[in-house]
Amino acid sequence: MFPLWGFRCDEFWDGFCIFSGKVILFFITLKLFLFRNDSKLNYVIMTRQELSLVLRNKGIKVTPQRLAVLKAIRCMRDHPVAEEVAREVRLNNPGVAMGTIYNILDLFASKGLIVRLRTPEDVMRFDANPDKHHHLHCEDTGELIDYRDEHLDAVLRDYFARQGLDGFQVRDVQVYVEGKKVVRGSKGKNR
């Protein structure tokens, strides 16, 4: 168990699985490690001073509520909805209003600290990883898995550069792959 200001971040999963998507078959090894100050991971142990510095570097005024929301979203394992963030925040800060949490999440998204992610089910989730990546969505569990592929990014960038969409400038392209996780060795049974 790794204590994070009252949160438990001991849910480590180190497994090899096959993600069979509608478009592509991916082989994914998911390993969750805790690293200090590694901005590419959501699962980061940071001190109050380090969290404050993250906010200041984005031009965000530091308040106890903003620190609590940032701490919660950085500790959470997947792409939480606002209510899940609120539950984490309220473990140590029971007086923080839901409206305050929504406002803070909107502020963080507008400053590029987190990313809003609307699922096909029309659920707004928040991604603590603002770096370029795509998502794999397990239809059975609803889990969203970050997926990075520089080659895919280059293919998409080149395609839209050549395509020359008339009257439209492409800012970003994200791939959202639907499929089901299958545990290796389960003889095709979905997990």
N, CA and C of each residue as an Amber inpcrd file, in Angstrom:
protein
   573
   0.8410000  -1.1840000   0.0000000   0.0000000   0.0000000   0.0000000
   0.8790000   1.2370000   0.0000000   0.5050000   2.2160000  -0.7780000
   1.1890000   3.4920000  -0.8190000   0.2140000   4.5610000  -0.3660000
   0.4180000   5.1630000   0.8110000  -0.5270000   6.1870000   1.2590000
  -0.3360000   7.4770000   0.4800000  -1.4190000   8.0310000   0.0200000
  -1.3970000   9.3230000  -0.6740000  -2.3390000  10.2510000   0.0660000
  -1.8750000  10.8910000   1.0740000  -2.6800000  11.8310000   1.8500000
  -4.0300000  11.2250000   2.1900000  -4.0390000  10.0120000   2.6930000
  -5.2790000   9.3860000   3.0910000  -5.8980000   8.5000000   2.0350000
  -5.3830000   8.5160000   0.8060000  -5.9070000   7.6560000  -0.2400000
  -5.0960000   6.3780000  -0.2940000  -5.7300000   5.3070000  -0.7060000
  -5.0150000   4.0490000  -0.9000000  -4.7800000   3.8720000  -2.3910000
  -3.5340000   3.7780000  -2.7570000  -3.1880000   3.5130000  -4.1510000
  -2.4740000   2.1700000  -4.2000000  -3.1510000   1.1480000  -3.7230000
  -2.5310000  -0.1690000  -3.6860000  -3.1780000  -1.1280000  -4.6720000
  -3.9870000  -0.5960000  -5.5690000  -4.6400000  -1.4490000  -6.5470000
  -3.7630000  -1.5550000  -7.7860000  -2.7720000  -2.4190000  -7.6990000
  -1.8610000  -2.5930000  -8.8160000  -2.2740000  -3.8050000  -9.6200000
  -2.2920000  -3.6420000 -10.9050000  -2.6150000  -4.7530000 -11.7780000
  -1.4830000  -4.8940000 -12.7640000  -0.8610000  -6.0360000 -12.7500000
   0.2130000  -6.3040000 -13.6870000  -0.1900000  -7.5450000 -14.4510000
  -0.8260000  -7.3510000 -15.5580000  -1.3160000  -8.5000000 -16.3020000
  -1.1110000  -8.3140000 -17.7770000  -1.0670000  -9.4070000 -18.4570000
  -0.9740000  -9.3570000 -19.9040000  -2.3520000  -9.6980000 -20.4450000
  -2.8660000  -8.8630000 -21.2820000  -4.1920000  -9.1360000 -21.8120000
  -4.2190000  -8.8500000 -23.2960000  -5.2230000  -9.3370000 -23.9090000
  -5.4550000  -9.0540000 -25.3240000  -6.7170000  -8.2100000 -25.3980000
  -6.6650000  -7.1140000 -26.1070000  -7.8160000  -6.2480000 -26.2900000
  -8.2750000  -6.4370000 -27.7250000  -9.3910000  -7.0720000 -27.8990000
  -9.8680000  -7.3310000 -29.2500000 -10.8680000  -6.2410000 -29.6100000
 -10.4570000  -5.2980000 -30.4290000 -11.2950000  -4.1840000 -30.8180000
 -12.0010000  -4.4520000 -32.1230000 -12.9490000  -3.5740000 -32.4490000
 -13.6670000  -3.7050000 -33.7070000 -12.7550000  -3.4100000 -34.8870000
 -11.7160000  -2.6160000 -34.6340000 -10.8540000  -2.1670000 -35.7150000
  -9.5260000  -2.9210000 -35.7340000  -8.9180000  -3.0630000 -34.5850000
  -7.5480000  -3.5620000 -34.5030000  -7.4290000  -4.5240000 -33.3320000
  -6.4820000  -5.4110000 -33.3800000  -6.1810000  -6.2860000 -32.2540000
  -4.9270000  -5.7590000 -31.5790000  -5.0500000  -5.4450000 -30.3160000
  -3.9290000  -4.8880000 -29.5820000  -3.4410000  -5.8950000 -28.5460000
  -2.1650000  -5.9510000 -28.3680000  -1.5900000  -6.6950000 -27.2600000
  -1.0660000  -5.6470000 -26.2930000  -1.5720000  -5.6880000 -25.0970000
  -1.2530000  -4.6410000 -24.1350000  -0.6840000  -5.2610000 -22.8740000
   0.3900000  -4.7380000 -22.4240000   0.8690000  -5.0900000 -21.0940000
   0.6640000  -3.8670000 -20.2400000  -0.1740000  -4.0030000 -19.2230000
  -0.4540000  -2.8760000 -18.3570000   0.3300000  -3.0530000 -17.0700000
   1.1200000  -2.0950000 -16.7500000   1.8550000  -2.1220000 -15.5020000
   1.6750000  -0.7740000 -14.8340000   1.3360000  -0.8080000 -13.6030000
   1.1110000   0.4240000 -12.8680000   2.2310000   0.6020000 -11.8570000
   2.9790000   1.6410000 -12.0100000   4.0470000   1.9650000 -11.0920000
   3.7930000   3.3570000 -10.5240000   4.3120000   3.6180000  -9.3750000
   4.2640000   4.9690000  -8.8360000   5.6390000   5.6040000  -9.0160000
   5.6660000   6.7290000  -9.6570000   6.8990000   7.4810000  -9.8400000
   6.6900000   8.8770000  -9.2870000   7.7070000   9.4310000  -8.7380000
   7.6530000  10.7900000  -8.2300000   7.9680000  11.7420000  -9.3790000
   7.1010000  12.7070000  -9.5970000   7.3090000  13.7580000 -10.6000000
   7.3700000  13.2540000 -12.0370000   6.7060000  12.2080000 -12.3690000
   6.6460000  11.7530000 -13.7470000   5.3260000  12.2220000 -14.3370000
   5.3640000  13.2920000 -15.1320000   4.1350000  13.9110000 -15.6300000
   3.3920000  13.0350000 -16.6320000   3.9960000  11.9710000 -17.1190000
   3.3180000  11.1170000 -18.0860000   2.4050000  10.1050000 -17.4170000
   2.4670000  10.0000000 -16.0960000   1.6140000   9.0590000 -15.3890000
   0.6090000   9.8000000 -14.5400000  -0.5870000   9.2400000 -14.4240000
  -1.6150000   9.8200000 -13.5730000  -1.3840000   9.4820000 -12.1160000
  -0.6400000   8.4210000 -11.8500000  -0.5480000   7.8350000 -10.5300000
   0.7370000   8.3120000  -9.8680000   0.7240000   9.5250000  -9.3650000
   1.9400000  10.1830000  -8.9210000   1.8250000  10.5540000  -7.4490000
   2.8740000  10.2530000  -6.7060000   2.9390000  10.7130000  -5.3270000
   3.5840000  12.0920000  -5.3530000   2.8640000  13.0860000  -4.8870000
   3.3930000  14.4460000  -4.8820000   3.0950000  15.0970000  -3.5450000
   4.0120000  15.9330000  -3.1170000   3.8120000  16.6780000  -1.8810000
   2.8770000  17.8460000  -2.1540000   2.4110000  18.4520000  -1.0880000
   1.5540000  19.6400000  -1.2100000   2.2850000  20.7550000  -1.9740000
   3.5820000  20.9030000  -1.7140000   4.3690000  21.9300000  -2.4050000
   4.4780000  21.6250000  -3.9020000   4.6610000  20.3430000  -4.2430000
   4.7530000  19.9710000  -5.6580000   3.4260000  20.1930000  -6.3740000
   2.3220000  19.8510000  -5.7150000   1.0050000  20.0960000  -6.3020000
   0.7650000  21.5910000  -6.4810000   1.1840000  22.3700000  -5.4970000
   1.0430000  23.8330000  -5.6000000   1.8190000  24.3710000  -6.7900000
   3.0090000  23.8430000  -6.9970000   3.8380000  24.2740000  -8.1250000
   3.1750000  23.9250000  -9.4600000   2.5480000  22.7440000  -9.5400000
   1.8340000  22.3580000 -10.7590000   0.7520000  23.3860000 -11.0750000
  -0.0170000  23.7830000 -10.0580000  -1.0730000  24.7790000 -10.2710000
  -0.4850000  26.1270000 -10.6860000   0.5220000  26.5770000  -9.9620000
   1.1370000  27.8850000 -10.2810000   1.7070000  27.8990000 -11.6970000
   2.3390000  26.7990000 -12.1220000   2.9150000  26.7340000 -13.4750000
   1.8550000  26.8300000 -14.5610000   0.6160000  26.5100000 -14.2380000
  -0.4920000  26.6410000 -15.1900000  -1.2340000  27.9610000 -15.0020000
  -0.7270000  28.8250000 -14.1040000  -1.3710000  30.1110000 -13.8700000
  -2.6370000  30.0130000 -13.0400000  -2.7290000  28.9850000 -12.2130000
  -3.9180000  28.7630000 -11.3880000  -3.5990000  29.1300000  -9.9440000
  -4.4380000  29.9530000  -9.3650000  -4.2760000  30.3290000  -7.9690000
  -4.4350000  29.0880000  -7.0820000  -3.5600000  28.9500000  -6.1080000
  -3.5870000  27.7950000  -5.2160000  -4.5920000  28.0260000  -4.0840000
  -5.5490000  27.0880000  -3.9730000  -6.5050000  27.0960000  -2.8620000
  -6.5680000  25.6790000  -2.3020000  -7.0160000  25.5180000  -1.0680000
  -7.1220000  24.1580000  -0.5100000  -8.0300000  23.2480000  -1.3400000
  -9.1250000  23.7980000  -1.8720000 -10.0430000  22.9970000  -2.6690000
  -9.3900000  22.5370000  -3.9780000  -8.6560000  23.4230000  -4.6300000
  -7.9810000  23.0670000  -5.8820000  -6.8980000  22.0310000  -5.6360000
  -6.1720000  22.1780000  -4.5420000  -5.1640000  21.1690000  -4.1900000
  -5.8220000  19.8100000  -3.9530000  -6.9530000  19.8020000  -3.2610000
  -7.6470000  18.5480000  -2.9630000  -8.1320000  17.8680000  -4.2390000
  -8.6730000  18.6430000  -5.1830000  -9.1610000  18.0710000  -6.4430000
  -7.9830000  17.5560000  -7.2690000  -6.9030000  18.3220000  -7.3490000
  -5.7260000  17.8860000  -8.1040000  -5.1470000  16.6160000  -7.4970000
  -5.0460000  16.5770000  -6.1800000  -4.5260000  15.4010000  -5.4910000
  -5.4080000  14.1840000  -5.7890000  -6.7070000  14.3580000  -5.7360000
  -7.6370000  13.2540000  -5.9670000  -7.5330000  12.7200000  -7.3880000
  -7.5570000  13.6110000  -8.3590000  -7.5560000  13.1630000  -9.7540000
  -6.2130000  12.5450000 -10.1320000  -5.1250000  13.0100000  -9.5220000
  -3.8110000  12.4120000  -9.7880000  -3.6870000  11.0250000  -9.1640000
  -4.4260000  10.7760000  -8.1050000  -4.3620000   9.4880000  -7.4200000
  -5.2970000   8.4540000  -8.0340000  -6.3360000   8.9020000  -8.6860000
  -7.3460000   7.9680000  -9.1940000  -6.7950000   7.1590000 -10.3580000
  -7.1930000   5.9140000 -10.4010000  -6.6140000   4.9490000 -11.3250000
  -7.0870000   5.1000000 -12.7700000  -8.3420000   5.4380000 -12.9500000
  -8.8360000   5.5070000 -14.3180000  -9.3680000   6.8960000 -14.6390000
 -10.2860000   7.0110000 -15.5150000 -10.8170000   8.2820000 -15.9890000
 -12.1170000   8.5570000 -15.2370000 -12.0360000   9.2430000 -14.0980000
 -13.2040000   9.3860000 -13.2320000 -14.2300000  10.3860000 -13.7640000
 -15.4750000  10.1970000 -13.3230000 -16.5050000  11.2140000 -13.5250000
 -16.3950000  12.1660000 -12.3370000 -17.0430000  13.3040000 -12.4260000
 -16.9340000  14.3280000 -11.3760000 -17.3570000  13.7930000 -10.0110000
 -18.3820000  12.9540000  -9.9800000 -18.8640000  12.4120000  -8.7070000
 -17.8170000  11.5280000  -8.0330000 -17.0450000  10.7880000  -8.8300000
 -15.9710000   9.9660000  -8.2740000 -14.8560000  10.8320000  -7.7100000
 -14.5480000  11.9170000  -8.4030000 -13.5520000  12.8610000  -7.8910000
 -14.0520000  13.4400000  -6.5720000 -15.3260000  13.8030000  -6.5340000
 -15.9120000  14.3770000  -5.3100000 -15.8000000  13.4130000  -4.1390000
 -16.0740000  12.1310000  -4.3780000 -15.9520000  11.1370000  -3.2960000
 -14.5380000  11.0950000  -2.7360000 -13.5460000  11.1160000  -3.6240000
 -12.1430000  11.1020000  -3.1790000 -11.8020000  12.3730000  -2.4100000
 -12.2250000  13.5140000  -2.9370000 -11.9380000  14.7970000  -2.2830000
 -12.5570000  14.8230000  -0.8930000 -13.7810000  14.3350000  -0.7940000
 -14.5260000  14.4300000   0.4700000 -14.0380000  13.4670000   1.5430000
 -13.1510000  12.5430000   1.1990000 -12.5670000  11.6780000   2.2300000
 -11.8260000  12.5100000   3.2720000 -11.1450000  13.5490000   2.8250000
 -10.3690000  14.4150000   3.7190000 -10.8930000  15.8430000   3.7850000
 -11.8320000  16.1760000   2.8970000 -12.3760000  17.5320000   2.8180000
 -13.8890000  17.4400000   2.6410000 -14.6130000  17.0410000   3.6800000
 -16.0500000  16.7760000   3.5280000 -16.8940000  17.9940000   3.1780000
 -16.3850000  19.1890000   3.3840000 -17.1860000  20.3810000   3.1450000
 -17.1320000  20.9340000   1.7310000 -16.3960000  20.2950000   0.8220000
 -16.2700000  20.8230000  -0.5360000 -17.5440000  20.5090000  -1.3240000
 -18.1910000  21.5550000  -1.8310000 -19.4590000  21.4200000  -2.5550000
 -19.2400000  20.8380000  -3.9480000 -20.2400000  20.1420000  -4.4570000
 -20.1820000  19.5470000  -5.7910000 -19.9790000  20.6160000  -6.8620000
 -20.6460000  21.7640000  -6.7040000 -20.4740000  22.8640000  -7.6600000
 -19.0380000  23.3480000  -7.7130000 -18.3920000  23.3950000  -6.5570000
 -16.9800000  23.8000000  -6.4930000 -16.1150000  22.8050000  -7.2580000
 -16.3920000  21.5300000  -7.0940000 -15.6110000  20.4980000  -7.7870000
 -15.8050000  20.6120000  -9.2950000 -17.0490000  20.7980000  -9.7480000
 -17.2920000  21.0030000 -11.1850000 -16.5270000  22.2150000 -11.7050000
 -16.5730000  23.3200000 -10.9700000 -15.8720000  24.5340000 -11.3990000
 -14.3650000  24.3190000 -11.4700000 -13.8190000  23.6010000 -10.4980000
 -12.3750000  23.3400000 -10.4930000 -11.9960000  22.4300000 -11.6620000
 -12.7880000  21.3980000 -11.9160000 -12.5070000  20.5100000 -13.0480000
 -12.5630000  21.2800000 -14.3660000 -13.5410000  22.1660000 -14.5030000
 -13.6300000  23.0030000 -15.7130000 -12.4150000  23.9120000 -15.8460000
 -11.9810000  24.5090000 -14.7320000 -10.7900000  25.3650000 -14.7470000
  -9.5610000  24.5670000 -15.1500000  -9.3800000  23.3940000 -14.5400000
  -8.2230000  22.5570000 -14.8700000  -8.2250000  22.1720000 -16.3420000
  -9.3950000  21.8470000 -16.8800000  -9.4930000  21.4750000 -18.2980000
  -9.1750000  22.6720000 -19.1940000  -9.6650000  23.8510000 -18.8350000
  -9.4120000  25.0420000 -19.6590000  -7.9320000  25.4340000 -19.6610000
  -7.2080000  25.0630000 -18.6180000  -5.7800000  25.3700000 -18.5150000
  -4.8960000  24.2370000 -19.0260000  -5.5090000  23.1400000 -19.4970000
  -4.7340000  22.0340000 -20.0500000  -4.1140000  21.1140000 -19.0130000
  -4.5700000  21.2080000 -17.7840000  -4.0400000  20.3590000 -16.7170000
  -4.6640000  18.9660000 -16.7670000  -5.9220000  18.9020000 -17.1900000
  -6.6320000  17.6440000 -17.3960000  -7.3790000  17.7460000 -18.7180000
  -7.9570000  16.6440000 -19.1590000  -8.6980000  16.6200000 -20.4180000
 -10.1010000  16.0870000 -20.1560000 -11.0910000  16.7580000 -20.7300000
 -12.4640000  16.2470000 -20.6970000 -12.5810000  15.1580000 -21.7630000
 -13.2720000  14.0930000 -21.4150000 -13.4390000  12.9940000 -22.3490000
 -14.8910000  12.5290000 -22.2970000 -15.6250000  12.7610000 -23.3780000
 -17.0280000  12.3410000 -23.4420000 -17.0750000  10.9600000 -24.0900000
 -17.6840000  10.0110000 -23.3900000 -17.7680000   8.6440000 -23.8890000
 -18.9610000   8.4970000 -24.8340000 -19.0170000   7.3970000 -25.5910000
 -20.1720000   7.1720000 -26.4700000 -21.4940000   7.0880000 -25.7040000
 -21.4140000   6.7650000 -24.4060000 -22.6280000   6.7180000 -23.5780000
 -23.0150000   8.1080000 -23.0880000 -22.3210000   9.1420000 -23.5790000
 -22.5460000  10.5370000 -23.2190000 -22.2470000  10.8090000 -21.7420000
 -21.1930000  10.1750000 -21.2410000 -20.7250000  10.4010000 -19.8810000
 -19.4540000  11.2360000 -19.9590000 -19.3940000  12.3090000 -19.1680000
 -18.2070000  13.1600000 -19.1450000 -17.2230000  12.6020000 -18.1280000
 -16.0530000  12.2220000 -18.6110000 -14.9810000  11.7260000 -17.7520000
 -13.8170000  12.7030000 -17.8270000 -12.9280000  12.5900000 -16.8710000
 -11.7770000  13.4790000 -16.8150000 -10.5050000  12.6550000 -16.8300000
  -9.5700000  13.0780000 -17.6540000  -8.3080000  12.3690000 -17.8380000
  -7.1970000  13.2300000 -17.2600000  -6.5100000  12.7080000 -16.2550000
  -5.4300000  13.4570000 -15.6080000  -4.1730000  13.5000000 -16.4690000
  -4.1780000  12.8090000 -17.5800000  -3.0260000  12.7880000 -18.4740000
  -3.3240000  13.6360000 -19.7110000  -2.7920000  14.8650000 -19.7550000
  -3.0740000  15.7250000 -20.9030000  -2.1720000  15.4590000 -22.1090000
  -1.2050000  14.5320000 -21.9740000  -0.3150000  14.2090000 -23.0920000
  -1.0870000  13.4950000 -24.1990000  -0.5810000  13.5760000 -25.4240000
  -1.2170000  12.9730000 -26.5940000  -1.3460000  11.4650000 -26.4100000
  -2.5770000  10.9670000 -26.4800000  -2.8260000   9.5360000 -26.4290000
  -4.2500000   9.2550000 -26.8950000  -4.5310000   7.9890000 -27.0980000
  -5.8330000   7.5350000 -27.5480000  -6.4480000   6.6940000 -26.4370000
  -7.6450000   6.1790000 -26.6720000  -8.3210000   5.4030000 -25.6330000
  -8.8980000   4.1110000 -26.1830000  -8.7730000   3.0670000 -25.3710000
  -9.4040000   1.7840000 -25.6240000 -10.5380000   1.6700000 -24.6210000
 -11.7320000   1.3340000 -25.0900000 -12.8950000   1.2510000 -24.2160000
 -13.3950000  -0.1850000 -24.1840000 -13.3940000  -0.7960000 -22.9930000
 -13.9030000  -2.1540000 -22.8320000 -15.4270000  -2.0890000 -22.7060000
 -16.1060000  -2.7040000 -23.6450000 -17.5720000  -2.6730000 -23.6660000
 -18.1860000  -3.4050000 -22.4750000 -17.4860000  -4.4010000 -21.9350000
 -18.0110000  -5.1730000 -20.8100000 -17.9150000  -4.4220000 -19.4910000
 -16.7530000  -3.8230000 -19.2420000 -16.5070000  -3.2090000 -17.9330000
 -16.6560000  -1.6970000 -17.9370000 -16.6390000  -1.0720000 -19.1150000
 -16.6790000   0.3840000 -19.2040000 -15.3220000   1.0320000 -18.9650000
 -14.3010000   0.2230000 -18.7280000 -12.9590000   0.7440000 -18.4470000
 -12.3840000   1.4530000 -19.6630000 -11.7280000   2.5860000 -19.4250000
 -10.9990000   3.3100000 -20.4620000  -9.5120000   3.1100000 -20.1970000
  -8.7970000   2.7340000 -21.2380000  -7.3680000   2.4600000 -21.1110000
  -6.6290000   3.4100000 -22.0330000  -5.6350000   4.1150000 -21.5030000
  -4.8050000   4.9880000 -22.3190000  -3.9760000   4.1440000 -23.2780000
  -3.8640000   4.6120000 -24.5090000  -3.0900000   3.9130000 -25.5270000
  -2.2660000   4.9370000 -26.2910000  -0.9570000   4.7200000 -26.3290000
  -0.0460000   5.6150000 -27.0440000   0.5670000   4.8690000 -28.2250000
   0.6340000   5.5470000 -29.3680000   1.2420000   4.9550000 -30.5550000
   1.6840000   6.0970000 -31.4600000   2.9690000   6.3840000 -31.4500000
   3.5000000   7.5020000 -32.2430000   3.3260000   7.2610000 -33.7370000
   3.4190000   6.0080000 -34.1590000   3.2330000   5.6900000 -35.5730000
   1.7930000   6.0020000 -36.0060000   0.8190000   5.6050000 -35.1860000
  -0.5800000   5.9160000 -35.4780000  -0.7880000   7.4300000 -35.5290000
  -0.1840000   8.1630000 -34.5920000  -0.2860000   9.6260000 -34.5860000
   0.2330000  10.2100000 -35.8940000   1.3790000   9.6990000 -36.3610000
   1.9780000  10.2010000 -37.6020000   1.0950000   9.8900000 -38.8070000
   0.5350000   8.6830000 -38.8540000  -0.3480000   8.2980000 -39.9650000
  -1.5670000   9.2140000 -40.0110000  -2.1790000   9.4590000 -38.8550000
  -3.3570000  10.3270000 -38.8030000  -3.0190000  11.7570000 -39.1960000
  -1.8960000  12.2570000 -38.6750000  -1.4640000  13.6230000 -38.9980000
  -1.2280000  13.7670000 -40.5020000  -0.5130000  12.7990000 -41.0980000
  -0.2310000  12.8360000 -42.5360000  -1.5070000  12.7230000 -43.3660000
  -2.4080000  11.8460000 -42.9430000  -3.6590000  11.6500000 -43.6710000
  -4.4410000  12.9610000 -43.7500000  -4.6120000  13.6190000 -42.6130000
  -5.4160000  14.8460000 -42.6190000  -4.6780000  16.0080000 -43.2670000
  -3.3610000  15.9930000 -43.2530000  -2.5980000  17.0270000 -43.9610000
  -2.7890000  16.8670000 -45.4730000  -2.7720000  15.6240000 -45.9470000
  -2.9810000  15.3560000 -47.3820000  -4.4330000  15.5500000 -47.7960000
  -5.3410000  15.2380000 -46.9090000  -6.7680000  15.2880000 -47.2210000
  -7.2220000  16.7110000 -47.5270000  -6.6710000  17.6960000 -46.8320000
  -7.0330000  19.0820000 -47.0750000  -8.5190000  19.3360000 -46.9250000
  -9.0410000  19.1440000 -45.7490000 -10.4710000  19.3460000 -45.5130000
 -10.8370000  20.8010000 -45.7740000 -11.7110000  21.0100000 -46.7230000
 -12.0880000  22.3440000 -47.1660000 -12.8340000  23.1060000 -46.0600000
 -12.3010000  24.2350000 -45.6620000 -12.9520000  25.0880000 -44.6800000
 -12.8860000  24.5630000 -43.2550000 -11.9700000  23.6280000 -43.0080000
 -11.8610000  23.0590000 -41.6600000 -10.4020000  22.8250000 -41.3260000
  -9.9720000  23.3380000 -40.1890000  -8.6000000  23.1330000 -39.7370000
  -8.6020000  22.1050000 -38.6030000  -7.8970000  21.0020000 -38.8050000
  -7.8300000  19.9360000 -37.8070000  -6.8810000  20.3620000 -36.6920000
  -7.3950000  20.3740000 -35.4700000  -6.5880000  20.7070000 -34.2960000
  -6.0080000  19.4520000 -33.6650000  -6.8140000  18.3920000 -33.6120000
  -6.3810000  17.1640000 -32.9620000  -7.2270000  16.0070000 -33.4680000
  -6.6440000  14.8300000 -33.4750000  -7.3680000  13.6130000 -33.8160000
  -7.0950000  12.6090000 -32.7110000  -8.1630000  12.0750000 -32.1290000
  -8.0310000  11.0510000 -31.1080000  -8.8030000   9.8280000 -31.5470000
  -8.2000000   8.6760000 -31.3760000  -8.8450000   7.4210000 -31.7200000
  -9.4640000   6.8400000 -30.4520000 -10.6930000   6.4140000 -30.5740000
 -11.4400000   5.8150000 -29.4720000 -11.8520000   4.4300000 -29.9550000
 -11.1980000   3.3900000 -29.4560000 -11.4180000   2.0350000 -29.9360000
 -12.3360000   1.2940000 -28.9690000 -13.4270000   0.7470000 -29.5030000
 -14.3610000  -0.0650000 -28.7270000 -13.9550000  -1.5260000 -28.8490000
 -14.0780000  -2.2620000 -27.7780000 -13.7550000  -3.6810000 -27.8190000
 -13.9360000  -4.3150000 -26.4610000 -13.3480000  -5.4830000 -26.2940000
 -13.4610000  -6.2220000 -25.0410000 -12.1060000  -6.7530000 -24.6440000
 -11.7820000  -6.6350000 -23.3560000 -10.5440000  -7.2090000 -22.8420000
 -10.7300000  -8.7110000 -22.7040000  -9.7190000  -9.4360000 -23.1080000
  -9.7200000 -10.8830000 -22.9730000  -8.4390000 -11.2600000 -22.2510000
  -8.5590000 -12.0150000 -21.1810000  -7.3890000 -12.4320000 -20.4260000
  -6.6810000 -13.5210000 -21.2110000  -5.3790000 -13.3760000 -21.3570000
  -4.5840000 -14.3640000 -22.0960000  -4.6640000 -15.6990000 -21.3740000
  -4.8820000 -16.7440000 -22.1420000  -4.9550000 -18.0760000 -21.5720000
  -6.3630000 -18.4700000 -21.1480000  -7.3410000 -17.5590000 -21.3710000
  -8.7140000 -17.8760000 -20.9730000  -9.4950000 -18.5560000 -22.0920000
  -8.8100000 -18.9150000 -23.1700000  -9.4030000 -19.6140000 -24.3100000
 -10.5950000 -18.8580000 -24.8900000 -10.3990000 -17.5140000 -25.0240000
 -11.4020000 -16.6970000 -25.6930000 -12.5220000 -16.1940000 -24.8100000
 -12.5260000 -16.5710000 -23.5440000 -13.5810000 -16.0670000 -22.6640000
 -13.2730000 -14.6350000 -22.2850000 -14.2670000 -13.7780000 -22.3690000
 -14.0880000 -12.3800000 -22.0090000 -13.9750000 -12.2510000 -20.5070000
 -13.1650000 -11.2800000 -20.0880000 -12.9960000 -11.0180000 -18.6720000
 -14.0210000 -10.0430000 -18.2170000
